[in-house]
Amino acid sequence: MRATATPPAFSVVIPTRDRAHLIGETLDAVLGQSLPPRDVIVVDDGSDDGTAEMLEGYRPWVRCARIPPSGVCTARNVGAALATGTHVAFCDSDDVWAPDHLRHHHRLHTAAPDIPLSFGNHRRLGEGEGAADKFAQAPDTFWDGWRAGPVDGTLRFDGALYERLLAFQPIFPSALVVRRDVLWRLGGFDERFNATVSEDFEFMLRATQQGPVAAVTPALVGIRRHAGNLSARQSDCLIGEIAILEHALTHHDAARRCAAALRTELLRRRVQAVHACFAAGRLDALAGVAARLPASTGGRRLAVKLLIARLPRPLARAAWRLLCGPSPEAP
């Protein structure tokens, strides 16, 4: 990939919808970076909770664009189209950066301008320094072949990361930096997945079909978990990942060289989704997932759940309640 000819400059893109109570903390952290960004762009994806009024207090330090309710992929693409920097750093509107987040990525991309994409380590907000960060959760094999990056606190991988991301995905949008020309060469975020939970997984796979990539190892991003997270429900996350992996099989070039691994991950997630949907009493979602699994898949516990999923809905509800009792999520 073509190296950047000029020193990197960072545009920050923040998609938001109905986060008036949270986005202030996010913006304060972005504007308080020890290395200030070139520009900060917030794309309001049809908020009706006072977010627009909240953002007025951040002018002229923040540029705001308002679009009809479209979805986070569209909002990210709109923001990236308005960016003026050589690199785009994404941040969700409920997450928080440590003061040196951008400085670490700036040092990395200055020292290694051939690297088109970098991602940082992160942990959940409110968890102390001793809590496990995302990188610590990676299987040992994920880091095979990585080497020390061009500056302290970074790692570099010159191969394709695609197959490793199928089993473990440590790249989170709020810790992602992409060179702007590469972002558009990739086609941006796929807006077909606007309504899909885990929508960023598709972009991360597509963006890592070839190397190099780099990682910033200190956990400098805080990810907030709350009731409003689209990703809060495990079954939705798994169903979203299943849809993305099915799409990848027919649309990603890299899928041809690792089709067996991709199908293995699809099967694993479908089984996990059956268990998650059943536990939550989501029988309609359970039936949709079960339809793509052979009846012989797995052991007895899974077989019982698949059998219930294939019953007529009134019988399925009765069988589920007999096993599990009443649930607020049960249909």
C-alpha distance (Angstrom), angle and dihedral (degrees) to the residues before:
residue distance angle dihedral
M1 . . .
R2 3.79 . .
A3 3.79 114.8 .
T4 3.78 120.2 -124.0
A5 3.82 108.9 -101.5
T6 3.81 96.1 -157.5
P7 3.82 132.2 46.5
P8 3.79 111.0 -80.4
A9 3.79 119.2 -95.8
F10 3.78 119.7 -168.7
S11 3.78 129.7 -135.2
V12 3.80 114.0 -168.3
V13 3.82 117.0 -145.3
I14 3.80 118.9 -164.1
P15 3.82 119.7 -177.5
T16 3.80 114.6 -161.4
R17 3.77 143.6 175.3
D18 3.80 124.9 178.4
R19 3.80 95.2 -16.8
A20 3.81 99.9 127.3
H21 3.82 89.4 131.6
L22 3.82 94.4 51.9
I23 3.79 111.5 27.1
G24 3.79 94.0 76.5
E25 3.80 91.2 67.2
T26 3.80 90.1 47.1
L27 3.82 92.8 50.9
D28 3.79 93.3 45.3
A29 3.81 89.1 55.0
V30 3.82 92.5 47.6
L31 3.81 94.0 46.8
G32 3.80 90.2 45.0
Q33 3.81 95.0 59.7
S34 3.79 115.6 135.6
L35 3.81 85.8 -130.9
P36 3.81 105.6 43.1
P37 3.82 117.6 -138.6
R38 3.78 120.7 -118.4
D39 3.79 90.5 -120.0
V40 3.79 140.6 -9.2
I41 3.80 118.6 -142.9
V42 3.80 122.9 -169.8
V43 3.80 117.2 -167.8
D44 3.79 111.2 -159.0
D45 3.79 105.4 -151.7
G46 3.81 97.7 -155.1
S47 3.82 100.9 -57.7
D48 3.80 118.3 -178.3
D49 3.82 99.8 178.6
G50 3.81 100.8 84.3
T51 3.81 96.4 -82.5
A52 3.82 91.0 129.0
E53 3.81 91.5 54.4
M54 3.80 90.7 46.2
L55 3.79 90.7 53.9
E56 3.80 92.3 53.8
G57 3.78 88.1 72.2
Y58 3.82 90.2 62.4
R59 3.78 97.9 56.3
P60 3.03 130.6 143.5
W61 3.83 91.9 22.2
V62 3.81 91.5 57.2
R63 3.80 129.1 46.7
C64 3.79 113.0 -143.3
A65 3.79 129.8 -157.7
R66 3.78 122.8 -176.2
I67 3.80 121.8 -155.3
P68 3.82 133.2 175.2
P69 3.82 113.3 -93.0
S70 3.80 101.8 -70.8
G71 3.77 111.3 141.2
V72 3.77 138.5 -92.4
C73 3.83 96.1 -81.2
T74 3.79 90.9 57.6
A75 3.80 91.5 44.3
R76 3.81 91.6 52.7
N77 3.81 91.6 48.2
V78 3.80 92.3 48.7
G79 3.79 90.4 51.0
A80 3.80 93.1 47.1
A81 3.82 89.9 51.4
L82 3.81 88.8 57.6
A83 3.81 94.0 47.3
T84 3.81 119.4 113.0
G85 3.80 99.5 -172.3
T86 3.78 127.7 96.7
H87 3.81 89.0 -120.7
V88 3.80 132.5 39.1
A89 3.80 119.7 -143.3
F90 3.79 113.8 -166.0
C91 3.79 126.0 -150.6
D92 3.80 128.9 175.7
S93 3.78 115.2 -130.7
D94 3.80 95.7 -113.5
D95 3.81 97.9 48.7
V96 3.81 130.3 87.6
W97 3.80 133.0 -143.3
A98 3.79 125.3 -145.7
P99 3.83 111.4 -120.9
D100 3.83 94.9 -101.5
H101 3.82 98.5 46.1
L102 3.80 96.3 107.3
R103 3.80 93.1 38.5
H104 3.81 91.0 59.6
H105 3.80 92.4 51.0
H106 3.81 91.4 44.0
R107 3.81 91.8 54.4
L108 3.80 89.9 48.1
H109 3.81 96.2 50.2
T110 3.80 92.6 42.2
A111 3.80 91.2 54.7
A112 3.84 94.7 40.8
P113 3.81 109.5 29.7
D114 3.82 90.9 169.1
I115 3.81 91.0 70.3
P116 3.81 107.8 96.2
L117 3.81 98.6 -174.3
S118 3.78 136.2 31.5
F119 3.76 132.9 175.7
G120 3.75 133.2 -166.6
N121 3.75 137.2 -138.5
H122 3.80 118.1 -103.9
R123 3.78 144.4 -178.2
R124 3.77 136.1 -165.4
L125 3.77 116.2 -81.8
G126 3.77 114.6 -103.4
E127 3.78 94.6 29.4
G128 3.78 114.4 116.9
E129 3.78 129.2 -120.1
G130 3.78 90.4 -91.6
A131 3.80 92.7 58.9
A132 3.79 118.7 105.1
D133 3.79 113.5 -95.3
K134 3.80 124.0 -149.7
F135 3.79 96.0 -96.5
A136 3.81 90.8 53.2
Q137 3.81 88.7 59.6
A138 3.81 93.4 58.4
P139 3.80 118.8 110.5
D140 3.80 112.0 -110.1
T141 3.80 91.3 -112.5
F142 3.80 90.9 61.6
W143 3.81 90.5 71.4
D144 3.82 96.1 45.6
G145 3.80 109.5 123.6
W146 3.81 96.0 17.0
R147 3.79 115.5 126.1
A148 3.76 136.1 -167.0
G149 3.78 111.4 -69.5
P150 3.80 126.8 -128.1
V151 3.83 93.6 -89.3
D152 3.79 134.4 31.5
G153 3.78 115.7 -77.3
T154 3.80 95.2 27.8
L155 3.79 137.5 102.7
R156 3.79 129.8 -160.6
F157 3.80 131.1 -151.9
D158 3.81 118.7 -170.7
G159 3.79 98.9 -172.2
A160 3.78 132.4 72.3
L161 3.79 111.8 -71.3
Y162 3.80 93.5 -167.0
E163 3.81 100.3 102.8
R164 3.81 93.3 45.8
L165 3.81 91.1 53.5
L166 3.79 89.9 58.7
A167 3.80 90.5 70.9
F168 3.83 101.0 27.4
Q169 3.79 125.3 22.3
P170 3.83 113.8 -169.8
I171 3.82 96.8 161.1
F172 3.79 111.5 104.7
P173 3.83 122.1 -176.8
S174 3.81 93.6 -123.5
A175 3.81 89.8 58.0
L176 3.82 96.8 43.3
V177 3.81 127.9 111.4
V178 3.82 120.4 -178.2
R179 3.76 129.8 179.6
R180 3.79 104.6 -111.8
D181 3.82 96.6 -130.1
V182 3.81 89.8 51.3
L183 3.80 91.7 47.7
W184 3.81 90.2 59.0
R185 3.79 93.1 41.1
L186 3.81 86.2 57.9
G187 3.79 91.1 49.7
G188 3.80 96.6 -113.5
F189 3.79 121.8 -104.9
D190 3.80 114.1 -19.9
E191 3.80 105.6 -110.2
R192 3.78 91.7 -158.2
F193 3.80 85.0 79.2
N194 3.80 96.8 54.0
A195 3.80 91.2 115.5
T196 3.82 95.3 39.8
V197 3.78 121.3 101.1
S198 3.84 110.8 -128.8
E199 3.82 87.6 27.6
D200 3.82 91.8 154.5
F201 3.83 90.6 64.4
E202 3.82 90.1 76.3
F203 3.81 92.4 54.8
M204 3.81 93.3 45.5
L205 3.80 91.1 53.2
R206 3.79 93.2 47.1
A207 3.80 92.5 45.8
T208 3.82 93.6 52.9
Q209 3.80 99.8 48.8
Q210 3.80 86.8 111.0
G211 3.80 134.3 18.3
P212 2.88 164.1 -72.1
V213 3.79 110.1 65.8
A214 3.79 130.8 156.3
A215 3.79 136.6 -152.2
V216 3.80 131.7 -150.2
T217 3.80 105.3 -143.2
P218 3.85 104.8 -158.8
A219 3.81 111.1 88.8
L220 3.81 97.8 -117.1
V221 3.81 98.6 154.7
G222 3.78 125.9 75.4
I223 3.81 115.7 -152.2
R224 3.79 115.4 -155.1
R225 3.79 119.7 -142.5
H226 3.81 116.1 -162.2
A227 3.79 141.9 140.0
G228 3.80 92.1 -85.7
N229 3.81 94.8 58.9
L230 3.78 111.3 116.5
S231 3.79 85.9 -149.0
A232 3.81 94.7 53.0
R233 3.81 94.9 98.6
Q234 3.78 112.0 72.1
S235 3.79 94.6 -153.0
D236 3.81 91.8 55.8
C237 3.80 90.9 50.1
L238 3.79 91.7 51.6
I239 3.81 93.8 46.0
G240 3.81 89.0 50.2
E241 3.79 92.2 50.2
I242 3.80 90.4 48.8
A243 3.81 90.8 54.0
I244 3.80 90.7 48.9
L245 3.81 94.4 48.5
E246 3.81 90.5 48.8
H247 3.81 88.1 51.8
A248 3.81 91.2 47.2
L249 3.80 92.4 55.5
T250 3.79 91.3 65.8
H251 3.81 103.4 25.5
H252 3.81 109.2 37.4
D253 3.78 120.0 81.8
A254 3.81 91.6 -148.3
A255 3.81 91.5 57.4
R256 3.80 90.0 75.9
R257 3.80 93.1 63.7
C258 3.81 95.7 44.4
A259 3.80 103.0 29.1
A260 3.82 92.4 131.0
A261 3.82 92.5 54.9
L262 3.79 90.7 45.6
R263 3.81 92.4 52.3
T264 3.80 90.2 47.4
E265 3.80 89.9 54.4
L266 3.79 91.1 46.6
L267 3.80 90.8 54.7
R268 3.81 92.0 46.3
R269 3.80 92.8 51.2
R270 3.81 93.0 45.5
V271 3.80 89.9 54.7
Q272 3.81 90.8 47.0
A273 3.80 90.1 48.3
V274 3.80 91.8 52.8
H275 3.81 89.9 54.8
A276 3.84 93.1 44.0
C277 3.81 94.9 47.6
F278 3.79 91.8 45.6
A279 3.81 92.6 49.6
A280 3.82 90.0 51.4
G281 3.81 93.7 45.5
R282 3.81 91.4 -120.2
L283 3.79 96.3 149.2
D284 3.81 97.3 167.4
A285 3.81 91.2 53.8
L286 3.80 89.5 42.3
A287 3.80 91.2 55.6
G288 3.80 91.4 50.7
V289 3.80 92.9 52.8
A290 3.81 94.5 41.0
A291 3.80 91.6 54.5
R292 3.83 88.9 69.6
L293 3.81 95.4 49.9
P294 3.81 124.6 81.5
A295 3.81 112.2 -118.0
S296 3.81 88.9 -121.3
T297 3.82 93.7 59.9
G298 3.81 116.3 122.2
G299 3.79 131.5 -19.5
R300 3.79 136.0 -47.3
R301 3.81 97.5 -71.0
L302 3.78 91.7 53.7
A303 3.81 92.0 43.6
V304 3.82 91.0 55.7
K305 3.81 91.3 50.8
L306 3.79 92.0 47.9
L307 3.79 90.3 49.7
I308 3.82 91.5 51.9
A309 3.79 90.9 46.5
R310 3.82 90.1 57.4
L311 3.79 95.5 50.3
P312 3.81 120.8 100.6
R313 3.80 106.3 -84.3
P314 3.86 98.4 -105.8
L315 3.81 90.6 50.7
A316 3.80 91.1 44.7
R317 3.82 90.9 52.8
A318 3.79 91.4 49.3
A319 3.81 92.9 48.2
W320 3.80 91.9 46.9
R321 3.82 92.8 50.1
L322 3.80 90.6 47.6
L323 3.81 89.5 56.3
C324 3.80 101.0 34.3
G325 3.80 109.9 19.3
P326 3.81 125.7 -137.0
S327 3.81 118.1 -23.5
P328 3.81 131.2 -177.1
E329 3.81 88.8 -131.5
A330 3.77 95.8 47.9
P331 3.82 114.8 109.9
